[in-house]
Amino acid sequence: LYAHVLSRNEEVEDIINDMIKKANEEGSFVSLNHPVWSLQDHDDYIDLKGLWGIEWYNAGSNTEGMMESMQCVDDLLRAGEKVFPVAGDDSHNYNIIGCCFNMVKAKDLTYESVMEAFERGDFYSTAGPEFYELYIESETLHISCSGVRKIFVTTERRVNFVKTSNEELVTEAEFDLKDYIEKSHLSEEHYNKAFIRVTLIDESGNEAHSRAYFLKDIV
């Protein structure tokens, strides 16, 4: 689902949200694709409800100089929407096929298993770097990945964790989340909106993004 320009009109907004709701009820995954290319801003998408995914990378957009980003994803996450970051090559032309992919953690290589994994958000999206492991144990986040220049963790507030190197490539990181988790419990409302997500950036500037993990679901 996308619109080139969404009207800032409550009636139109209600129609779009009703379309999203009906699509979800029919078992569809509703994705907001290339919001930058579609000239959308915060006011256009912030009140959308029930989106499954947001396209943070689109090869068509990027090759035309309209760089997609995680801004729309983070805006909706911070509004409490559990959206997943998605990458699409938008392959109108053969030269951009395979510029990115979505790696799915499925039980087996069947349609049912793959779609169930997508529905749960058991996947990451990337324009190059790869995640190998991502888990929390004893309030410590463990990450292993292909060689990158930077690994960082974004949250719903101004708390971030970073490991970077200008020399040898980084292939793993551990971040102590204890203080972040404790301060997330200051209020129930605060805790309900608390999340972490992980970004990898390789030496060519290519990015990979995990889904966001809300603390109330994992801790």
Backbone torsions as a table, in degrees:
resi	resn	phi	psi	omega
1	LEU	NA	127.0	173.7
2	TYR	-154.7	161.3	173.6
3	ALA	-135.0	144.8	179.7
4	HIS	-64.3	-46.6	174.0
5	VAL	-144.1	120.9	177.8
6	LEU	-86.7	131.7	177.1
7	SER	-70.9	138.4	175.9
8	ARG	-81.8	69.5	-175.4
9	ASN	-131.8	125.9	-175.2
10	GLU	-60.2	-35.7	-179.8
11	GLU	-65.6	-44.0	177.8
12	VAL	-64.0	-42.1	179.1
13	GLU	-59.7	-43.3	178.4
14	ASP	-62.5	-39.5	178.9
15	ILE	-63.1	-44.7	-179.5
16	ILE	-64.0	-44.8	179.1
17	ASN	-64.6	-33.7	176.5
18	ASP	-67.5	-38.2	176.5
19	MET	-63.1	-43.0	179.0
20	ILE	-61.9	-45.2	-178.9
21	LYS	-60.3	-46.4	-178.5
22	LYS	-66.5	-39.4	178.2
23	ALA	-63.4	-42.2	177.7
24	ASN	-62.3	-41.6	179.5
25	GLU	-63.9	-27.0	178.5
26	GLU	-87.8	1.7	177.1
27	GLY	88.8	14.1	179.1
28	SER	-84.9	158.4	171.0
29	PHE	-102.8	117.6	-176.0
30	VAL	-98.8	117.9	-177.0
31	SER	-118.0	135.5	172.9
32	LEU	-89.4	109.2	-173.3
33	ASN	-95.2	148.2	178.9
34	HIS	27.4	66.4	-179.9
35	PRO	-61.9	-31.7	178.7
36	VAL	-67.7	-48.4	178.4
37	TRP	-60.3	-32.4	-179.9
38	SER	-82.8	5.6	176.6
39	LEU	60.7	35.0	179.5
40	GLN	-93.5	146.5	175.2
41	ASP	-123.7	-176.0	-174.9
42	HIS	-51.2	-45.4	-176.4
43	ASP	-65.7	-25.6	-178.6
44	ASP	-72.4	-34.2	-171.1
45	TYR	-116.9	-11.8	-168.4
46	ILE	-65.8	-24.9	-179.6
47	ASP	-99.1	9.5	175.6
48	LEU	-73.3	137.4	-175.3
49	LYS	-121.5	136.1	172.4
50	GLY	87.8	10.4	175.9
51	LEU	-64.0	141.0	175.2
52	TRP	-84.6	-44.2	-175.3
53	GLY	-142.5	163.1	174.7
54	ILE	-131.3	132.4	179.0
55	GLU	-82.6	106.2	179.4
56	TRP	-89.4	-17.6	177.3
57	TYR	-134.0	130.4	176.2
58	ASN	-139.4	117.1	-173.6
59	ALA	-62.2	-36.2	177.3
60	GLY	-62.9	-47.1	178.6
61	SER	-60.6	-48.3	-174.3
62	ASN	-65.1	-37.7	-179.9
63	THR	-71.4	-18.8	176.9
64	GLU	-95.1	7.2	176.1
65	GLY	82.8	11.1	176.5
66	MET	-107.9	82.5	-167.8
67	MET	-71.7	116.4	173.9
68	GLU	-70.5	161.9	-176.6
69	SER	-152.1	-178.4	178.7
70	MET	-88.9	2.8	-175.0
71	GLN	-59.1	-46.9	-179.8
72	CYS	-62.6	-40.3	178.1
73	VAL	-59.6	-51.4	-177.4
74	ASP	-64.7	-39.0	178.7
75	ASP	-58.6	-45.9	-178.2
76	LEU	-73.2	-35.7	175.1
77	LEU	-60.2	-44.2	-179.1
78	ARG	-70.5	-16.4	173.4
79	ALA	-88.7	1.4	176.8
80	GLY	94.1	5.1	179.2
81	GLU	-87.3	130.1	-177.8
82	LYS	-89.1	72.0	-179.6
83	VAL	-92.6	151.6	180.0
84	PHE	-107.3	138.6	176.5
85	PRO	-77.0	130.4	-174.5
86	VAL	-124.9	145.0	175.4
87	ALA	-117.8	135.7	-180.0
88	GLY	-136.7	136.9	-180.0
89	ASP	-81.4	-14.1	176.2
90	ASP	47.6	56.1	-163.5
91	SER	-76.5	71.2	171.1
92	HIS	-74.3	-23.7	-178.8
93	ASN	-128.8	141.5	-174.1
94	TYR	-61.4	-27.8	-173.6
95	ASN	-73.3	-10.7	178.0
96	ILE	-109.0	1.7	176.7
97	ILE	-64.8	130.4	178.0
98	GLY	85.8	10.6	178.0
99	CYS	-68.7	-16.8	-178.4
100	CYS	-156.7	169.4	175.8
101	PHE	-159.6	165.7	175.5
102	ASN	-115.6	115.9	-177.5
103	MET	-91.4	120.3	-172.6
104	VAL	-104.0	136.7	173.4
105	LYS	-97.5	90.5	-178.5
106	ALA	-111.1	155.0	-179.8
107	LYS	-64.4	-38.2	177.8
108	ASP	-156.0	171.4	-174.8
109	LEU	-88.3	67.4	174.3
110	THR	-125.7	157.0	179.8
111	TYR	-56.4	-46.3	-176.7
112	GLU	-60.4	-46.2	-177.6
113	SER	-66.9	-41.8	-179.9
114	VAL	-64.1	-45.3	-178.7
115	MET	-68.3	-34.5	175.5
116	GLU	-64.0	-40.2	178.3
117	ALA	-65.1	-42.9	176.6
118	PHE	-60.6	-41.7	-179.1
119	GLU	-63.0	-39.9	179.0
120	ARG	-74.6	-19.1	-173.7
121	GLY	87.0	20.6	179.6
122	ASP	-84.5	67.0	178.4
123	PHE	-161.1	163.2	169.4
124	TYR	-127.9	160.6	-178.9
125	SER	-119.9	144.3	-172.3
126	THR	-154.3	151.6	170.4
127	ALA	-107.9	16.6	178.0
128	GLY	164.7	-65.0	-176.6
129	PRO	-61.6	154.9	-178.0
130	GLU	-125.1	137.5	170.5
131	PHE	-86.1	137.4	173.7
132	TYR	-108.0	-43.3	177.4
133	GLU	-140.1	146.3	177.0
134	LEU	-155.9	107.9	-178.1
135	TYR	-156.4	160.9	176.8
136	ILE	-114.0	132.0	176.8
137	GLU	-140.4	125.5	-179.3
138	SER	52.1	46.9	177.5
139	GLU	61.5	21.5	174.8
140	THR	-117.4	129.7	178.8
141	LEU	-88.8	125.1	-179.4
142	HIS	-110.9	132.9	-179.0
143	ILE	-135.2	134.0	166.9
144	SER	-131.3	148.6	-170.0
145	CYS	-161.1	176.5	171.0
146	SER	-67.1	166.9	-176.9
147	GLY	-64.1	124.2	-178.8
148	VAL	-135.9	168.4	175.7
149	ARG	-88.2	-27.9	-175.1
150	LYS	-148.1	138.3	169.5
151	ILE	-122.5	125.4	175.1
152	PHE	-142.3	155.0	-177.7
153	VAL	-113.1	127.0	177.6
154	THR	-104.5	143.5	176.5
155	THR	-124.5	-176.9	-179.1
156	GLU	-77.8	-9.4	178.7
157	ARG	-129.9	-172.5	-175.3
158	ARG	-81.4	57.8	173.7
159	VAL	-130.1	119.3	-178.8
160	ASN	-134.9	156.6	177.7
161	PHE	-127.3	134.1	-173.4
162	VAL	-137.9	138.0	166.6
163	LYS	-129.2	126.4	-175.6
164	THR	-143.0	160.5	179.2
165	SER	-153.2	137.0	174.6
166	ASN	-99.4	-0.3	-178.9
167	GLU	-113.2	-104.1	178.6
168	GLU	-70.4	146.4	-179.3
169	LEU	-67.8	147.1	178.9
170	VAL	-89.0	132.6	179.2
171	THR	-123.6	-1.9	178.9
172	GLU	-159.7	160.8	177.5
173	ALA	-159.0	151.9	172.5
174	GLU	-130.9	132.7	-179.7
175	PHE	-127.3	127.1	178.4
176	ASP	-79.6	115.0	-176.5
177	LEU	-98.9	4.1	-172.2
178	LYS	-55.9	-50.7	-177.8
179	ASP	-64.5	-41.6	178.6
180	TYR	-61.3	-43.9	-179.3
181	ILE	-65.2	-43.4	-179.6
182	GLU	-61.2	-45.1	-178.3
183	LYS	-72.6	-19.4	176.5
184	SER	-71.3	-15.6	-178.8
185	HIS	-90.4	10.3	-178.3
186	LEU	-59.7	-32.6	174.8
187	SER	-151.6	158.1	179.9
188	GLU	-64.4	-39.7	179.4
189	GLU	-62.2	-42.2	179.6
190	HIS	-63.9	-44.8	-177.6
191	TYR	-64.1	-38.4	-178.5
192	ASN	-65.0	-23.4	-179.0
193	LYS	-100.3	-3.5	-176.3
194	ALA	-73.5	131.0	178.2
195	PHE	-149.0	160.6	171.4
196	ILE	-127.4	147.9	170.6
197	ARG	-145.4	155.6	-171.8
198	VAL	-118.9	138.0	177.5
199	THR	-120.7	138.8	171.3
200	LEU	-115.1	139.8	175.0
201	ILE	-131.6	121.7	-177.1
202	ASP	-88.6	-177.6	-173.6
203	GLU	-69.7	-13.7	176.0
204	SER	-96.5	1.0	-179.5
205	GLY	87.4	4.0	177.8
206	ASN	-72.7	143.3	-175.0
207	GLU	-113.6	154.8	167.6
208	ALA	-134.2	144.3	-178.2
209	HIS	-132.5	132.2	170.7
210	SER	-80.0	169.6	168.9
211	ARG	-67.8	168.5	171.9
212	ALA	-87.9	138.2	177.9
213	TYR	-112.3	112.6	178.3
214	PHE	-77.2	133.0	-175.6
215	LEU	-57.4	-36.5	-178.0
216	LYS	-63.5	-18.7	179.5
217	ASP	-93.4	-18.5	-172.8
218	ILE	-125.9	-17.1	-177.1
219	VAL	-127.2	NA	NA
